Amino acid sequence: MSLRTLLWITLTAGALLNGWQRFERRPVHPPDGAIAPDEPQQSEPHATARVQRGRWTLTPRADYDITARILSREDYKFDALAELAPEDLALGWGPMSDNRVLAHLDISQEVRFYTWEPRGPLPIAREDVVSHSANTHLIPVDAAVGSELARLRVGQVVHLSGELVDGKRSDGAWIRTSLTRHDEGPGACEVLLVGRVEVR
């Protein structure tokens, strides 16, 4: 087999794989209405022992249970957190799970931040946008959960449960989870060690 043929096969296979992944992760389009109406549930952690994930030591801060609409997703392979949290989800609940509200917002994610911009007058108070949506760094508890997280699609309603954690890496790098839904900006992201994933 010539080098040119091998290169063609490799490029074609890569393009097909990329196309299939895009198809698998295509957004879904749910009906109007608050399709994830409930507030996230947070409580004192049942487990307090630290958890080791490669170079990271995780400290549980709270048990966390959320059912929310996926507003955006971003995968990471090369940044400082990628080995720990390979995926971020921007999640919305209550009014931020309703098409009629989301139609007035431009939502994006990059460099571990979730941002929103109004397209005009907001149909709800700015405070409600902030308190009913969040960027969440997802740490899968095992490979099976990681595989489930990798298949999630924008527009789906997903139920996630696990523990909000702080993390410290062996070289001194660290990350802290938010413990409130009313903050924004740097430090406002939830860091979730995901033990269970269920698409509703």
N, C-alpha and C positions, 0 to 999 in steps of 0.2 A: 504494500500500500504506500502510495507516494505521500510526501509531507503535505502537499496541497490538498489531497483527498482527506487526509486525517484532519487537517485544519478545517476543511469544509464541514466534515461530520461533527467536529467539536462545536463549531459555531452554530450549526443547525440545531444540535441537541440543546445547547444553551438557550437559544431563542425559543425553542418549543417548551422547555422547562419554565422559562420566564413567562411565556404566554399562559401556560397552564396555571402557574401560581397567581397571575393577575386574574384569571377567570375564577379560580377558587375563592379569591378574596374580594370579588366584586361587591360593591355596596348593595345592601338590601333596602327596600323602600317601604317602610311600614305605614299604616294608615295614620290619619290625623288623631290628635288626642295625646294626653300624657300617658304614654305606654309603659313608663316605669315610675309610678306615682309615689312610691314609698321612700322615706328618708333612709340613708345608710344607718346601720346599727353599729355602735361602738361601745365596748365595755372593757373592764379591767382584764388583763390577759390571764387566761387559765394556766398557761405555761410561762414560766419566767426564766427557764434555763436558756443560756445562749446557744445559738445554732451556728455551726461552721458550714460555710459554703465556699470551698476553695480557699482563696486568700482572705475571704471576708468572714468576720465574726458578727453575727446578727443578734441584737438584743430586742426581745419582744416588748412593745410598749402598750398594745391594746389588741383585743380581739376585734375583728372587723368583718362586717357582712353587708354587701351592697348589691342591689339589683338596679341596673342602669342601662341606658341606651349608649351604644358606642358612637361617639360623635366623630372621632378620628383615631387612627392608630399609626404608630411609627415604630419601625424596627431599627435596632442599632447593633452593629457588628464591631465597630472599631473605636468607640469612645471609651472613656475611663470606667463607665458602669456596665459596658456590654457583657462582660463575663458574668456579672451578677444579675442584671435586669435587662434582658435582650429586647424587651418590648415595653412601650408606653401606650396606655389607652387614655384618651380624653373621654370622660364619662359624664353623662347628664341624666338627671332624674327630675321628677316633678315637672315644672314648666319647661325645663331644659331637655325634656324627652319628647316634646310636642313639635311636630312639623311646622305648625303655625307660628311658633316662636323662632325656631331654627332658621326659617326662611328669611328672617331679618338679620342674620349673622353670617359673617365669613369666619370660618374656624380653621385653624392650622396648627401644626406641631413642627418644631425643629429644635435642635440642641437641647432636648429634654424639657422644653417649655411648651405649654398649650396656650394659644392666644385666640382671642375673638375680637372682631371688629364689627360694629353695627353698620348695616347698609342704609340706615335712615333712623327715624325715631324708633326706639325700642318699645315693643309691645308689653314688656314687663319692666319692673324696676331694675336698675343696674345691680343693686344688692342681691336680687334674686338670681341674676345670671351667675354672680360670683358664688353664692351659697348653694347653688344647685348644679354645679359642674366642677370638675377637678381633673387634673392630670395625675395619673397613677403609674408609678414605676412598678412593673410586675416581676416578681422573683418566683419562678415555678418551684414548687417543693420537690418535684422529681421530673423525670423525662416525660412521663405520661401527661402530666399537667402541662408541661412545656409544649407538647404536641397539640393539645387542645387549645392553648392560648394562641399558637401560631395560626390556627384555622379561623380565628374570629374575624368577623366582617363588620365594617361600618354600617350602622343602621340596626344591627341586631340588639336585642335586649339580653344582657348577660348577667348571671348571678355569680358573684365571686365571694368566697369566704376564706379567711385566713387570719394572719396577724400583721398589724402595722409594726414595722421594725426600724430601728436605727442600725447602721452598719459601719464597721471600721475595718479597713484593709490592713494587711500586715506591714505596708510601707507607711502607715499613718493617715492615708486618705480616709475620708469619712462621708457619710450621708445620714441625714436625719429626716424622719417622717413628720409630716404635719399631723396634728391630732385634732384639728378643727376644720369645719367646712366653710368658714367665713374669712379665711385668709386668701391672699393673692400675691403674686410675684415670687421672687426667690425664696425657697424654703416652704412653699405652699403645697408642694406635691405630696401625695400619699406614697409611701414605700410599702408595698404589700407582698408578703410572703404568701403566695396563693396555694391553698390546700385543696380547693375544690372549684371547678368551673362547670357551669350549666347554662346552656343557651335556652332562653325562654321562648 
